[in-house]
Amino acid sequence: MITALFTVAVIVQCIFTLYFFLRFFSSPASPPTKANSKGISVIICAKNEAENLAQNLPFVVTQLYNGPFEVIVVNDASTDYTASEAAAAGARVIDIQESDTRVLKGKKHALGVGVVAARYDLLLFTDADCKPASDQWLQLMTAPLTEGKQISVGYGAYAETTGLLNSFIRWETLHTFIQYSTYTKAGLPYMAVGRNLACTKAIFESARENENWNLLPSGDDDMLIRIAANAQNTAVVGDKSAFTYSAAKSTWKEWVVQKQRHLSTGKYYKQHIQMLLGMYSATHALSWICFVVLLFFSWKLALALMAFRCLLFWTTFAAAAQSTNEKGMFYFIPLFDFGWMLYNFAFAPYIFWKNKQHWK
């Protein structure tokens, strides 16, 4: 029985890698036939982010672009110098007072204020703690929108530092990007990251009017995809110059709180997406558990099957890490592959039923 379960789990894992994850290396969409020139509104929601804005906002306002663009910082009742730092960098500041009536929860209220105030029909979202990888970020992230797409999803990377936690955070972030980018390429978009996401104003407003929009105080990125994305209107931007970088959490406690918030939206994915993600996670855990058990009973078969599975997955992941400039994690791939099973068990309550009710 265990041998059969192990065999099935390994086969399913290999199918996911071959059918989905290898799409990570597929050729990107054709470049735009002409340079972007439509107006763009970059929207950053900030709550007590003066220090981050001082460091990162200059790289946003100095983007190279052929048309008009504005940078909006929505100052959500900050008690520091968020507003003055944003204004000094050249952003347009919109203030929200603590006493203001809030129709929507958490960050979604600030986002809605920013979108309503936006002068242009193309929107690009990022966070105060994010730095664009290059001065081509704005141009690249919005290029699919000028070619007829309505949503453009990118990679929100974390800066490399020392330590096991930083390596695992970057491994898990890349793993997540491999999943949602290849699902999108397969015509099954299900998530994005709000620190690097572009869309049309019309599609955002249609999502905001949906009854599911306000289920969580955060999760605006995933809920936008859940409500409005489809195989025809969503593109992936995988160019390294279109990445954003932010500082990863420096303690395990801070990271756990962050992941609890991020994972709260998974339960609202479409049912077939939940089934696919659940099947992948379940067979991942099952393959490792059965492998350990079979080492005591049928170790030759266990080693042979697991070696094939790991060679395929680890090679794919190593190639993806190299293509995204994610350095310093190569030797940790086996450890983190096993550790991801423990990660799913630890965060299961937030994946399946709990919600985090605060975005800051």
C-alpha positions in Angstrom: 0.0 0.0 0.0 2.8 2.5 0.9 4.7 1.5 -2.2 1.6 2.2 -4.4 1.0 5.6 -2.6 4.6 6.6 -3.0 4.7 5.6 -6.7 1.5 7.6 -7.4 2.8 10.6 -5.5 6.1 10.6 -7.4 4.3 10.3 -10.7 1.9 13.2 -9.9 4.9 15.4 -8.8 6.7 14.7 -12.1 3.5 15.5 -14.1 3.2 18.8 -12.4 6.9 19.6 -13.1 6.7 18.5 -16.8 3.2 20.0 -17.6 3.4 23.2 -15.5 6.8 24.2 -14.2 8.8 23.7 -17.5 6.6 26.4 -18.9 8.7 28.8 -16.8 11.3 28.6 -19.6 8.9 29.1 -22.5 9.6 32.0 -24.8 8.0 35.3 -23.6 5.3 37.0 -25.5 6.4 39.0 -28.5 7.7 42.4 -27.6 5.3 45.3 -28.3 5.2 46.5 -31.9 5.6 50.0 -30.8 6.9 51.8 -27.7 4.4 52.4 -24.8 3.0 55.9 -24.7 -0.2 55.6 -22.8 -0.4 57.4 -19.5 0.3 55.3 -16.4 -0.5 55.8 -12.7 1.9 54.1 -10.3 0.1 53.6 -7.0 1.9 52.9 -3.6 -0.1 52.5 -0.4 1.9 53.6 2.6 1.4 53.5 6.3 4.4 54.8 8.4 6.8 54.1 5.5 8.9 57.3 5.6 12.2 55.4 5.7 11.3 53.0 2.9 10.0 55.7 0.7 13.2 57.8 1.2 15.2 54.8 0.0 13.1 53.4 -2.8 10.8 56.1 -4.2 13.5 58.0 -6.2 13.9 54.8 -8.3 10.2 54.8 -9.1 9.8 58.5 -10.0 12.9 58.4 -12.3 11.7 55.5 -14.5 12.3 55.9 -18.2 9.1 56.0 -20.1 7.9 57.3 -23.5 4.6 58.7 -22.3 3.2 60.5 -19.2 3.1 58.8 -15.9 2.4 59.8 -12.3 3.4 58.3 -9.0 0.7 58.4 -6.3 1.5 57.7 -2.7 -1.6 57.0 -0.6 -0.7 58.1 2.9 -2.9 55.9 5.1 -3.1 57.8 8.4 0.7 57.6 9.0 2.1 59.1 12.2 5.6 59.5 10.7 7.0 61.6 7.8 5.5 59.5 5.1 3.7 62.4 3.4 6.7 64.8 3.4 9.1 62.1 2.2 6.8 61.2 -0.7 6.3 64.8 -1.7 10.0 65.5 -1.5 10.7 62.7 -4.0 8.2 64.1 -6.4 5.2 61.8 -5.8 1.6 63.0 -5.7 0.4 62.5 -2.1 -3.1 61.6 -1.1 -3.8 61.7 2.6 -6.3 59.4 4.4 -7.2 60.4 8.0 -7.7 57.9 10.8 -11.2 59.4 11.3 -12.2 58.9 7.6 -15.1 56.6 7.0 -13.8 53.3 5.5 -16.1 51.3 3.3 -13.5 48.6 2.6 -11.1 46.8 5.0 -7.4 47.5 5.4 -5.2 48.1 2.4 -8.2 47.8 0.0 -9.5 51.1 1.2 -6.2 52.9 0.5 -6.0 51.2 -2.9 -9.5 52.3 -3.8 -8.7 55.9 -2.9 -5.6 55.7 -5.1 -7.3 54.2 -8.0 -10.2 56.7 -7.9 -7.6 59.6 -7.9 -5.5 58.1 -10.7 -5.4 60.3 -13.8 -4.6 57.5 -16.2 -6.3 54.2 -17.3 -3.2 52.0 -16.9 -2.3 51.2 -13.3 1.0 49.8 -11.8 1.1 48.8 -8.2 4.1 48.3 -5.9 4.9 48.8 -2.2 6.9 51.4 -0.3 9.6 48.9 0.6 10.1 47.8 -3.0 12.9 49.0 -5.4 12.5 48.4 -9.2 15.3 46.3 -10.6 15.9 48.8 -13.4 14.7 52.1 -14.9 12.8 49.9 -17.5 10.5 48.4 -14.9 7.5 50.7 -15.6 7.9 50.2 -19.4 8.2 46.4 -19.2 5.4 45.8 -16.7 2.9 47.8 -18.6 3.9 46.6 -22.1 1.3 43.8 -22.2 -1.5 46.3 -21.3 -0.7 48.4 -24.4 -1.0 45.2 -26.4 -4.5 44.4 -25.3 -4.0 42.5 -22.0 -5.8 43.7 -18.9 -3.6 42.3 -16.2 0.2 41.9 -16.0 1.8 39.9 -13.3 5.5 40.2 -12.3 8.0 38.9 -9.8 8.5 40.5 -6.4 11.9 39.2 -5.3 13.6 39.7 -2.0 17.1 41.0 -1.6 19.8 38.5 -0.8 21.5 38.6 2.6 23.2 36.1 4.8 21.4 33.4 6.9 19.2 30.4 6.4 16.0 32.4 6.8 16.8 34.7 4.0 17.7 31.8 1.7 14.4 30.0 2.5 12.3 33.1 2.0 13.9 33.6 -1.4 13.4 29.9 -2.2 9.8 29.9 -1.2 9.2 33.2 -3.1 10.7 31.8 -6.3 8.8 28.5 -5.8 5.6 30.5 -5.6 6.4 32.5 -8.7 7.2 29.4 -10.6 3.8 28.1 -9.7 1.6 31.1 -10.4 3.5 32.2 -13.5 3.4 28.7 -15.2 -0.3 28.3 -14.2 -1.0 31.6 -15.9 0.9 30.5 -19.0 -1.2 27.4 -19.0 -4.4 29.5 -19.0 -5.1 29.1 -15.3 -4.2 32.4 -13.5 -4.8 32.3 -9.8 -2.6 34.8 -8.0 -0.2 37.7 -8.2 1.9 39.8 -5.9 0.7 43.4 -5.2 4.3 44.6 -5.1 4.6 44.1 -8.8 1.3 44.1 -10.6 -0.2 46.1 -13.4 -3.8 46.3 -14.7 -6.3 48.5 -16.4 -8.3 50.8 -14.3 -11.5 49.3 -15.7 -10.6 45.8 -14.7 -9.6 46.9 -11.2 -12.9 48.8 -10.7 -14.9 45.8 -11.9 -13.1 43.6 -9.4 -13.7 46.1 -6.6 -17.5 46.0 -7.3 -17.5 42.2 -6.8 -19.0 40.9 -3.6 -15.9 38.8 -2.9 -13.5 41.8 -2.9 -13.9 42.8 0.7 -13.6 39.3 2.3 -10.1 40.2 3.5 -8.3 43.4 4.5 -5.4 42.5 2.2 -5.2 40.0 -0.6 -6.1 42.6 -3.2 -3.7 41.0 -5.6 -5.0 37.5 -5.4 -8.7 38.7 -5.3 -8.1 40.7 -8.4 -6.9 37.6 -10.2 -9.7 35.5 -8.6 -12.4 37.8 -9.8 -11.1 39.2 -13.1 -8.3 37.2 -14.6 -8.7 34.6 -17.3 -6.6 32.8 -19.9 -7.0 35.6 -22.5 -6.5 38.8 -20.5 -3.5 38.0 -18.2 0.2 38.0 -19.1 3.4 37.2 -17.2 6.3 39.5 -17.3 9.5 37.5 -16.5 12.1 39.9 -17.7 14.7 40.4 -14.9 14.7 44.2 -15.5 11.0 44.2 -14.5 11.5 42.6 -11.1 11.1 44.5 -7.8 13.2 43.9 -4.8 12.4 44.3 -1.1 14.0 43.5 2.1 13.0 40.1 3.5 12.0 39.7 7.1 15.0 39.3 9.4 13.4 37.1 12.1 11.4 34.0 11.9 8.6 35.6 14.0 8.2 38.5 11.6 8.2 36.2 8.6 5.5 33.9 10.2 3.2 36.9 10.7 3.7 37.9 7.1 3.0 34.5 5.7 -0.1 34.1 7.8 -1.5 37.2 6.0 -0.3 36.2 2.6 -1.8 32.7 2.8 -5.2 33.8 4.0 -6.4 34.3 0.4 -5.8 30.7 -0.7 -9.1 29.5 0.5 -10.9 31.9 -1.9 -9.2 30.6 -5.0 -11.5 28.9 -7.6 -12.3 25.3 -6.8 -10.3 23.8 -9.6 -7.3 25.8 -8.6 -7.6 24.7 -5.0 -7.8 21.1 -6.2 -4.6 21.4 -8.3 -2.7 23.2 -5.6 -3.9 20.8 -3.0 -2.9 17.8 -5.1 0.5 19.2 -5.6 1.0 19.9 -1.9 -0.4 16.6 -0.8 1.7 14.5 -3.2 4.7 16.5 -2.3 4.2 15.7 1.4 3.2 12.1 0.6 6.3 11.4 -1.5 8.6 12.5 1.3 6.7 10.7 4.1 6.5 7.4 2.1 10.1 7.7 1.0 11.3 7.8 4.7 9.1 4.9 5.6 10.1 2.8 2.6 13.8 3.2 3.4 13.2 0.6 6.1 11.4 -1.9 3.9 12.2 -1.4 0.2 15.0 1.1 0.1 16.2 0.3 -3.5 12.8 1.2 -5.0 12.4 4.2 -2.8 15.8 5.6 -3.7 15.3 5.0 -7.4 11.9 6.6 -7.6 12.8 9.5 -5.3 16.1 10.1 -7.2 14.1 10.5 -10.5 11.6 12.8 -8.9 14.3 15.0 -7.2 16.5 15.1 -10.3 13.6 16.5 -12.4 12.4 19.0 -9.8 15.8 20.1 -8.4 17.2 20.6 -11.9 14.1 22.7 -12.9 14.3 24.8 -9.8 18.1 25.3 -10.1 17.6 26.5 -13.7 14.8 28.9 -12.6 17.0 30.2 -9.8 19.8 30.9 -12.3 17.5 32.6 -14.8 16.1 34.9 -12.1 19.5 35.7 -10.5 18.5 34.0 -7.3 21.9 33.2 -6.0 23.2 31.5 -2.9 20.4 28.9 -2.6 21.6 26.1 -4.9 23.0 23.9 -2.1 19.9 24.4 0.0 17.4 23.1 -2.7 17.2 19.6 -1.2 16.8 20.9 2.4 14.1 23.5 1.3 12.3 20.9 -0.8 11.8 18.8 2.3 11.2 21.9 4.4 8.3 23.0 2.2 6.4 20.0 3.5 6.8 21.2 7.1 5.9 24.7 5.9 2.5 23.5 4.6 1.8 21.6 7.8 2.7 24.6 10.0 0.6 27.1 8.0 -2.4 24.8 7.3 -4.8 26.8 9.6 -4.3 29.9 7.5 -4.4 28.1 4.2 -7.7 26.4 5.0 -9.8 28.6 7.3 -8.2 31.4 9.3 -8.0 35.0 8.1 -5.5 37.7 9.1 -7.6 40.9 9.7 -4.8 43.5 9.5 -2.5 44.6 6.7 -0.2 46.7 8.9 
